[in-house]
Amino acid sequence: MKFSTYRTIGLLTATVLIGGAGINGCTNLDDKVYGALSSTDARPGAIKLDPTATLQGAYQALNPLATNQGNTYAMEEHSSDEMMGPTRGTDWDDSGRWRQLHQHTWNSLNDQILGAWNDLNTGAFRASQAVYAAGSNTALVAQGQFLRGFFTSYVVDLWGRVPVRLATDAADSNPQVLSRQAASNFVISDLRNAFATLPAYTKATANVATKEAAAAMLAKIYLNRAVYNQNPASPAGPYTFAKADMDSAIYFANQVIATAKFSLVAKGKYFDNFHWENDQRSNELIFTIQNNATAQPGSVQNRYFMTEHYNQYIGAWNGFTTLADFYNSFEAADERRSAQPADLTPLTGLTAGFQVGQQFGPGAIPLKDRSGNPLAFTPQVNINSASEIQGIRVIKYLPNPVTYNNPTNDYVFLRYADVLLMKAEAIARGGTDPQGQTAATIVNNLRTTRGATTLSTVDLPAILAERGRELYWEGWRRSDAIRFGTFLNPVDQRPTKSPDTAVLFPFPQQAIDSNPNLQPQNAGY
């Protein structure tokens, strides 16, 4: 298949085009954003699209990935071994949506699945429009291709097959559907084209597509290629990781490393990556959404409100927790487990990382729950009926004690530590590093920097565990667990192994109703 034939509406889905009641944020998409776009309109002269404004619309489609604790983020995290959303009395039941994600009992009517489908396909559609609107402006084309590859990679990862519409298709035709393998090749093509043209990263351009961001995404796609090329009849593997793909992952990781523009934050400064001044304090941030005092389009407020208790300093929502087994995978001295930043803890009582046991307010005053009992978070939690103190809470993005309702923390999609760990994994899976590094050297350097002890053995299970400790609650755990073959394993509050078909989500019923070409539904649903 020649991917160059995909033009303006290359990834327009029937769900996104039609919109309709119940599609959050997309109800009036057809009228307000795109007009009556058809395959004829995709050709030059039919609709005049402003190149800069169209590209900006594609960037804006990234925002829901940051501002919403549900949809894409929830699917990636709640389904894993590092997050759950327990029901607390009348709070957080939400028709069981959070429990379904953690317990792998979702179906095609789950509103989080529909919301993610709309968010991601809207982003891919807008990026396709940006590619077309850019015309001969190769710089804008490359940014559009990067964004289209970025959004589409999530669709490939979550659902497998991807709906597309050819530029030559009739306006009223249903979008065709690419196989998972073909769609991932499309993503690679987009990202490679972007990599060849995009400008180099600077600290001021972390919030736009750069050569280094494209390289980091390519490393991630090549690392997952065995999953995406897997026979659809056995989506859970076992997977065969081709040496050529691992070599490609190493190559693109090295493209980031060789720039010498990135480095791990100093020992004791891990949470600078998520500080309200992280754009200045960290040299790990490769691709972000920029937030500042004037505007927070990718606000991280939900990332701490969704977990902290009502009576803690920020007066939050008392929701999500981590799992005790995940918390116990950290060494006590590992700074990623817990820290007391000098500009946060004394002023608020809040600690960074995992919060367990008695919690405190400003001046180290012990807090109480709403019944007047000590606010002491317990590792044990019942997902169906939890008390308000059950569950270990997590703060990754640090709330500014003054402006926590309008946070200036940049939202992080791609980070240097992730690139290093991807390289280590590709080496461990048989890839060859021209620089001669070993997986053990890379992983142990990271661990030493984070205050953890070195490992005598760095094998694949050790690398998966390290990815969890480094990247927890950043939205990558589900994909990692599938690649390593652990996603279906029992975890706390999910006592039995999940069926193999759970490695893919079902297409939303509303999407199938709009586009019969999505049939057959993914196996198991």
C-alpha positions, -999 to 999 in steps of 0.1 A, spaced: 0 0 0 13 34 -9 9 56 21 15 88 1 -21 84 -13 -35 95 21 -42 131 20 -64 156 40 -88 131 55 -63 102 56 -74 93 91 -109 107 93 -132 82 110 -170 80 107 -173 86 144 -153 118 143 -171 131 112 -206 123 123 -202 132 160 -236 130 176 -251 129 210 -229 115 237 -196 122 220 -180 145 245 -162 173 228 -170 162 192 -208 169 190 -204 199 167 -171 190 151 -184 188 116 -199 223 116 -175 243 139 -141 229 128 -141 213 95 -171 222 75 -186 197 51 -153 181 42 -155 154 15 -130 135 -6 -135 161 -33 -128 189 -9 -95 172 -1 -82 183 -35 -66 217 -41 -89 246 -46 -120 232 -28 -115 245 7 -89 271 17 -73 261 50 -50 284 68 -18 263 72 -7 278 106 -41 277 121 -48 242 109 -15 230 124 -23 248 157 -56 229 158 -37 196 156 -14 206 185 -45 216 205 -58 181 201 -30 170 224 -45 189 253 -72 163 263 -44 137 268 -32 159 297 -63 176 311 -84 145 314 -77 118 340 -100 95 320 -101 83 284 -66 76 269 -47 81 302 -71 59 322 -70 31 296 -32 31 297 -29 33 335 -60 18 353 -57 -14 332 -21 -19 345 -5 -30 378 2 6 390 -32 23 393 -67 16 403 -98 37 410 -117 23 440 -153 32 447 -155 51 480 -191 51 493 -210 72 468 -178 87 453 -160 74 423 -185 47 413 -193 63 380 -212 33 368 -182 11 374 -160 27 346 -128 27 367 -133 -8 381 -139 -21 346 -106 -8 334 -86 -22 363 -104 -56 363 -104 -60 325 -142 -63 323 -148 -34 299 -170 -37 268 -178 -16 237 -201 7 256 -175 19 281 -175 57 279 -138 60 286 -131 39 255 -154 60 234 -139 92 247 -103 80 239 -114 69 205 -128 104 197 -98 123 212 -72 103 193 -90 101 160 -98 138 162 -61 145 167 -52 123 137 -78 139 115 -66 174 124 -30 164 118 -40 150 83 -56 184 75 -24 201 86 -4 180 62 -26 189 34 -30 226 43 8 230 44 11 224 7 48 227 -3 58 241 31 80 211 41 85 224 77 47 225 83 42 191 66 68 175 88 50 188 120 17 175 107 32 141 99 48 139 134 14 147 150 -5 123 128 20 95 136 18 104 173 -20 102 175 -22 72 152 3 52 173 -21 53 202 -49 40 180 -27 12 168 -16 4 204 -51 5 220 -73 -10 192 -50 -25 166 -68 -17 134 -72 19 122 -99 35 101 -87 57 72 -102 75 43 -85 78 9 -84 111 -9 -101 94 -38 -130 79 -17 -165 91 -22 -177 116 4 -204 92 17 -183 61 18 -173 44 50 -137 47 59 -115 17 51 -97 0 79 -60 -8 80 -47 -39 96 -25 -33 127 6 -41 108 -2 -18 79 -12 10 103 20 7 122 39 9 90 20 40 82 30 55 115 67 47 108 64 63 74 50 95 89 76 96 117 105 89 94 95 116 70 91 140 99 125 130 114 142 137 81 128 173 79 120 186 114 144 211 130 166 201 160 153 204 195 160 235 216 148 240 252 124 266 239 108 242 214 101 212 236 64 218 230 65 214 192 76 186 170 114 183 166 138 158 152 145 144 186 108 139 194 104 120 162 134 99 170 120 90 204 87 80 190 104 59 163 124 41 190 91 34 208 73 21 177 102 -2 166 104 -16 202 67 -24 199 67 -36 163 67 -73 173 34 -66 191 19 -48 161 30 -74 136 16 -103 157 -9 -126 141 -43 -112 150 -54 -147 160 -30 -146 189 -27 -109 199 -11 -117 233 19 -134 218 44 -149 223 60 -121 203 91 -124 181 113 -93 183 133 -90 151 169 -79 154 164 -54 127 137 -37 147 158 -37 178 187 -22 159 163 5 146 151 13 181 188 16 192 196 38 162 168 63 169 176 63 207 212 71 198 200 100 176 186 116 208 215 107 230 242 119 205 228 154 205 242 158 241 212 182 247 196 159 272 208 145 305 193 130 336 185 155 364 211 154 392 208 129 420 181 140 445 163 161 418 141 135 401 109 154 408 123 185 390 111 167 359 75 174 371 81 206 391 61 237 382 93 250 368 102 218 350 108 236 317 138 252 333 149 227 359 150 196 337 171 186 308 151 154 303 120 168 286 118 160 249 81 166 240 57 185 262 26 207 263 38 241 276 19 256 305 26 290 320 11 317 342 -10 330 313 -24 298 299 -25 261 309 -38 243 278 -24 210 291 -31 216 328 -18 189 351 -42 199 379 -61 167 375 -30 146 380 -28 155 417 -65 163 423 -75 128 411 -55 111 440 -52 135 470 -76 135 499 -102 162 504 -85 174 536 -50 177 522 -36 211 514 -51 213 478 -86 201 488 -87 174 461 -110 146 449 -98 116 470 -97 91 441 -70 69 425 -43 49 442 -14 27 433 -11 -10 442 8 -21 473 29 -46 453 39 -18 429 49 4 458 69 -24 474 90 -27 442 109 4 452 139 4 475 135 27 505 163 50 494 151 53 458 142 90 455 114 81 430 95 65 458 93 95 481 107 130 484 101 161 504 109 191 481 119 221 501 95 244 482 66 220 487 65 199 518 72 225 545 45 248 531 18 222 524 27 190 542 25 172 508 53 149 498 62 139 463 59 103 450 40 78 471 20 88 501 14 61 528 6 63 565 -1 95 584 -5 126 563 3 162 573 -6 197 566 15 229 567 39 229 597 38 191 599 4 192 616 -12 157 615 -44 157 594 -77 139 601 -102 124 577 -138 137 575 -148 116 605 -121 130 627 -98 100 626 -62 102 616 -57 106 579 -34 76 575 -34 60 540 -33 23 541 -16 0 515 -47 -22 515 -77 -11 494 -109 -27 482 -118 -15 447 -155 -22 452 -159 -5 486 -130 15 500 -129 38 529 -117 73 524 -82 65 537 -76 32 518 -50 32 492 -15 47 486 -17 80 469 7 94 443 19 128 434 41 129 403 35 165 391 42 188 420 14 213 429 27 249 434 16 259 469 2 292 456 -10 285 420 -20 248 422 -53 256 405 -35 271 375 -4 249 373 26 259 352 41 225 351 47 215 315 29 182 307 55 156 296 49 131 268 85 120 260 114 120 284 151 112 281 151 85 308 125 67 287 148 68 257 176 54 278 155 25 290 142 18 255 177 15 243 186 -8 272 156 -30 264 164 -32 226 199 -43 235 186 -69 259 163 -82 231 192 -88 208 199 -54 192 235 -42 186 246 -8 199 274 7 178 285 26 209 291 -7 228 268 1 257 252 -28 276 217 -29 291 232 -33 326 254 -1 322 224 20 311 200 7 338 225 8 366 236 43 357 199 54 359 194 36 392 225 51 408 214 86 397 180 80 413 195 68 446 189 31 441 215 3 443 229 -13 412 215 -46 400 238 -77 396 215 -90 368 197 -68 343 174 -90 323 141 -83 307 120 -86 339 145 -62 356 141 -37 328 103 -39 329 104 -33 367 128 -3 362 105 12 335 77 10 361 98 27 388 110 54 365 79 61 344 50 53 368 18 73 361 32 88 329 9 68 306 31 40 293 26 10 317 -1 -9 297 19 -9 265 51 -19 284 33 -48 302 18 -61 270 52 -61 253 68 -79 282 40 -105 284 27 -95 319 -3 -75 312 -28 -103 316 -14 -115 349 -34 -113 381 -28 -82 403 -44 -68 434 -82 -66 429 -79 -86 397 -73 -121 411 -75 -142 379 -56 -141 346 -73 -121 319 -82 -135 285 -57 -130 257 -81 -108 239 -78 -81 267 -46 -69 251 -68 -49 227 -98 -28 235 -131 -32 217 -141 -6 191 -167 16 206 -202 5 195 -209 40 183 -179 38 160 -191 4 146 -226 18 141 -211 47 121 -186 26 101 -195 -11 94 -160 -16 80 -148 -18 116 -165 -52 117 -156 -78 128 -153 -64 163 -120 -72 180 -120 -107 193 -135 -113 227 -161 -85 225 
